[in-house]
Amino acid sequence: MIVLVAHGTRALEGALVVEALAKRVWEEADVPVLLAYADVRRPGLTPVLDSVRGHRTVVIPAFLASGYHVRTDIPAQIAASGHPDVVLAEAFGPAPELLDVLRDRLDRAGYRNGDAVVLAAAGSSDPCALAEVRLVAEALSCRLGTCVRVGYTATAQPSVADAVSLARGQGRRVAVATWLLAPGLFHRRAAESGADVVAEPLGSHPGVVDLALLRYRQVLRRSVAV
């Protein structure tokens, strides 16, 4: 049994994207996949785990940075459930496997060589989460051969709009690479940043599905090794 934990959004299109991701992971893993949310939407993780007592369960945090929800909230909800057989997988985080997804989304949005690039990410008050975002920007910069600025959709600075303004020097087009899992308020802020090109969130891209499967198999391998 897999429980995929996402942040949650009030946007219906965001919920549908996360549901599509869970469905595709189920199809590829041939293992039941349930969805839980850390915030905004229901069900939360604790009631989902309560519903699957008696089944060995792998919890996969579908988060792109290891902030409060990954480091504190999700482990606390697992503990609160009292489920006796839960294993917490590593979060998605700044996984190298997602860099290809990020580049593909950017190319499909209309990125051209020579464009200035801004990485749009959810902000955090956790320095570790912000450091992970910077790692992604550095990796994307190496991949594209150009400087990649970071802009945040909430909490941290600079905002995506400010980063786009800074990147636009000398009349260059600006492309936003979206380091978000699903559409919603944060992606709308990126879309309204004034950039010429704004990539779609990573969503249920096959590369994201593959990473979820990798996280699941990593847990299985650890279990066999113990």
Secondary structure as the mmCIF struct_conf table of DSSP 4:
data_model
#
loop_
_struct_conf.conf_type_id
_struct_conf.id
_struct_conf.beg_label_comp_id
_struct_conf.beg_label_asym_id
_struct_conf.beg_label_seq_id
_struct_conf.end_label_comp_id
_struct_conf.end_label_asym_id
_struct_conf.end_label_seq_id
STRN STRN1 ILE A 2 ALA A 6
BEND BEND1 ARG A 10 ARG A 10
HELX_RH_AL_P HELX_RH_AL_P1 LEU A 12 ALA A 29
TURN_TY1_P TURN_TY1_P1 ASP A 30 ASP A 30
BEND BEND2 VAL A 31 VAL A 31
STRN STRN2 VAL A 33 TYR A 37
BEND BEND3 ALA A 38 ARG A 42
STRN STRN3 GLY A 44 GLY A 44
HELX_RH_AL_P HELX_RH_AL_P2 LEU A 45 SER A 51
TURN_TY1_P TURN_TY1_P2 VAL A 52 GLY A 54
BEND BEND4 HIS A 55 HIS A 55
STRN STRN4 THR A 57 PRO A 61
BEND BEND5 LEU A 64 ALA A 65
BEND BEND6 GLY A 67 GLY A 67
HELX_RH_AL_P HELX_RH_AL_P3 TYR A 68 TYR A 68
HELX_RH_PI_P HELX_RH_PI_P1 HIS A 69 ASP A 73
HELX_RH_AL_P HELX_RH_AL_P4 ILE A 74 SER A 81
TURN_TY1_P TURN_TY1_P3 GLY A 82 GLY A 82
BEND BEND7 PRO A 84 ASP A 85
STRN STRN5 VAL A 86 LEU A 88
HELX_LH_PP_P HELX_LH_PP_P1 ALA A 89 ALA A 91
TURN_TY1_P TURN_TY1_P4 GLY A 93 PRO A 94
TURN_TY1_P TURN_TY1_P5 PRO A 96 PRO A 96
HELX_RH_AL_P HELX_RH_AL_P5 GLU A 97 ALA A 109
TURN_TY1_P TURN_TY1_P6 GLY A 110 GLY A 110
TURN_TY1_P TURN_TY1_P7 ASN A 113 GLY A 114
STRN STRN6 ALA A 116 ALA A 121
BEND BEND8 SER A 125 SER A 125
HELX_RH_AL_P HELX_RH_AL_P6 PRO A 127 LEU A 144
TURN_TY1_P TURN_TY1_P8 GLY A 145 GLY A 145
BEND BEND9 THR A 146 THR A 146
STRN STRN7 VAL A 148 TYR A 152
BEND BEND10 THR A 153 PRO A 158
STRN STRN8 SER A 159 SER A 159
HELX_RH_AL_P HELX_RH_AL_P7 VAL A 160 ALA A 167
TURN_TY1_P TURN_TY1_P9 ARG A 168 ARG A 168
HELX_RH_3T_P HELX_RH_3T_P1 GLY A 169 GLY A 171
STRN STRN9 VAL A 174 TRP A 179
BEND BEND11 LEU A 181 ALA A 182
BEND BEND12 GLY A 184 GLY A 184
HELX_RH_AL_P HELX_RH_AL_P8 LEU A 185 ALA A 191
TURN_TY1_P TURN_TY1_P10 GLU A 192 GLU A 192
BEND BEND13 SER A 193 SER A 193
BEND BEND14 ASP A 196 ASP A 196
STRN STRN10 VAL A 197 VAL A 198
HELX_LH_PP_P HELX_LH_PP_P2 ALA A 199 PRO A 201
TURN_TY1_P TURN_TY1_P11 GLY A 203 SER A 204
HELX_RH_AL_P HELX_RH_AL_P9 PRO A 206 ALA A 225
#
